[in-house]
Amino acid sequence: MADDGSASLEFITAGVLLLVPLVYLITALSVLQGAAFAAEGAARQAARVFVQSDTTEQAAAAAQQAVAIAFSDFGITDGVAPVEYSCEPVPDACLTRAGHVTVTVRVSVPLPLMPAFLGREGSGGIPFVATATQAVSRFHS
């Protein structure tokens, strides 16, 4: 009987061949889902602190700091673009009473265990964009 014990060897081989891609898929999806949550939370929090500031300069600095904290909570330190913001109804005066501020956050997250040279357009990651809009209080001074 030359086949004795080969079933267990075939089972282990097939199990490893199926298990490794499944583990990588779960890991990659969890990294990407974390980046999506981080981007959404960062945009929302940046918009909130922006409309609560006294000046536009303080608001931009506070929004950038809020984005950095939100991404660091998820372990994302690289690939974060500067915060972009737009204002309505007056584009030059962001903190106008009852106005609206829209904050856009961009981040590029690499896949786990993926070499940088295989990334999209040299960025080495998958881009995420999130926006959030907050109203400035009608009592803002």
C-alpha positions as CSV (number, residue, x, y, z in Angstrom):
1,M,0.0,0.0,0.0
2,A,1.9,3.0,-1.3
3,D,-1.0,5.4,-0.7
4,D,-1.0,5.1,3.1
5,G,-1.0,8.5,4.8
6,S,-1.3,10.5,1.5
7,A,-4.8,11.7,2.3
8,S,-3.7,13.7,5.3
9,L,-0.8,15.2,3.3
10,E,-3.2,16.2,0.5
11,F,-5.6,17.7,3.0
12,I,-2.9,19.8,4.6
13,T,-1.6,21.0,1.2
14,A,-5.0,21.9,0.0
15,G,-5.9,23.5,3.3
16,V,-2.8,25.7,3.2
17,L,-3.3,26.7,-0.4
18,L,-6.9,27.8,0.3
19,L,-6.2,29.3,3.7
20,V,-3.4,31.7,2.8
21,P,-5.3,33.7,0.2
22,L,-8.3,33.8,2.5
23,V,-6.3,35.2,5.4
24,Y,-4.7,37.8,3.1
25,L,-8.1,38.8,1.7
26,I,-9.5,39.3,5.2
27,T,-6.4,41.3,6.3
28,A,-6.6,43.5,3.2
29,L,-10.3,44.1,3.5
30,S,-9.9,45.1,7.2
31,V,-7.1,47.6,6.3
32,L,-9.3,49.1,3.6
33,Q,-12.4,49.3,5.8
34,G,-10.3,50.9,8.5
35,A,-9.1,53.5,6.0
36,A,-12.7,54.2,4.9
37,F,-13.8,54.7,8.5
38,A,-10.8,56.9,9.3
39,A,-11.4,59.1,6.2
40,E,-15.1,59.5,7.0
41,G,-14.4,60.3,10.7
42,A,-11.6,62.6,9.9
43,A,-13.7,64.7,7.4
44,R,-16.6,64.9,9.9
45,Q,-14.4,65.9,12.8
46,A,-12.4,68.4,10.7
47,A,-15.7,70.1,9.6
48,R,-16.9,70.3,13.2
49,V,-13.7,71.9,14.5
50,F,-13.5,74.2,11.5
51,V,-16.9,75.9,12.1
52,Q,-16.2,76.3,15.8
53,S,-13.0,78.3,15.3
54,D,-12.7,82.1,15.6
55,T,-10.6,82.8,12.4
56,T,-10.1,80.9,9.2
57,E,-6.4,80.4,9.9
58,Q,-7.2,78.8,13.3
59,A,-9.9,76.8,11.6
60,A,-7.5,75.4,9.0
61,A,-4.9,74.5,11.6
62,A,-7.5,72.9,13.8
63,A,-9.0,70.9,10.9
64,Q,-5.5,69.6,9.9
65,Q,-4.8,68.6,13.5
66,A,-8.2,66.8,13.8
67,V,-7.5,64.9,10.6
68,A,-4.0,63.9,11.8
69,I,-5.5,62.6,15.1
70,A,-8.3,60.7,13.4
71,F,-5.9,58.9,11.0
72,S,-3.4,58.2,13.8
73,D,-6.2,56.5,15.8
74,F,-6.4,54.0,12.9
75,G,-2.7,53.7,12.5
76,I,-2.5,55.6,9.2
77,T,0.5,58.0,9.2
78,D,1.5,58.1,5.5
79,G,-0.4,59.1,2.4
80,V,-2.6,61.8,4.0
81,A,-3.1,64.8,1.8
82,P,-3.6,68.3,3.1
83,V,-7.2,69.2,4.1
84,E,-9.2,71.0,1.4
85,Y,-12.2,73.2,2.3
86,S,-14.8,75.3,0.5
87,C,-17.3,77.8,1.9
88,E,-20.8,78.8,0.9
89,P,-22.5,81.3,0.3
90,V,-19.4,83.5,0.4
91,P,-16.3,81.6,-0.8
92,D,-13.8,84.1,0.7
93,A,-15.4,84.3,4.1
94,C,-15.7,80.8,5.5
95,L,-17.0,81.6,9.0
96,T,-20.0,83.7,7.8
97,R,-23.1,83.3,10.1
98,A,-25.4,80.5,8.8
99,G,-22.8,79.6,6.1
100,H,-21.7,76.1,5.2
101,V,-18.2,74.7,5.2
102,T,-17.3,71.6,3.2
103,V,-14.1,69.7,4.2
104,T,-12.5,67.2,1.9
105,V,-10.0,64.6,3.1
106,R,-7.9,62.4,0.9
107,V,-5.7,59.5,1.9
108,S,-3.9,56.7,0.0
109,V,-3.5,53.4,1.9
110,P,-1.2,50.6,0.7
111,L,-2.3,47.0,0.7
112,P,-0.6,44.9,3.3
113,L,2.6,43.0,2.2
114,M,2.4,44.7,-1.2
115,P,5.6,46.2,-2.6
116,A,5.4,49.9,-3.4
117,F,6.4,49.5,-7.0
118,L,3.2,47.6,-7.7
119,G,1.0,50.5,-6.6
120,R,-1.2,52.6,-8.8
121,E,0.7,55.4,-10.6
122,G,3.6,55.2,-8.2
123,S,1.5,56.1,-5.2
124,G,1.6,52.6,-3.8
125,G,-1.9,52.7,-2.4
126,I,-5.6,52.8,-2.8
127,P,-7.1,56.3,-2.6
128,F,-10.0,57.2,-0.3
129,V,-11.8,60.5,-0.4
130,A,-14.3,61.7,2.2
131,T,-16.3,65.0,2.5
132,A,-18.3,66.5,5.3
133,T,-20.4,69.7,5.4
134,Q,-21.1,71.6,8.6
135,A,-23.2,74.7,9.1
136,V,-21.7,77.7,10.9
137,S,-23.8,78.8,13.8
138,R,-26.1,81.7,13.2
139,F,-24.8,83.1,16.5
140,H,-21.1,82.9,15.5
141,S,-19.3,86.1,16.3
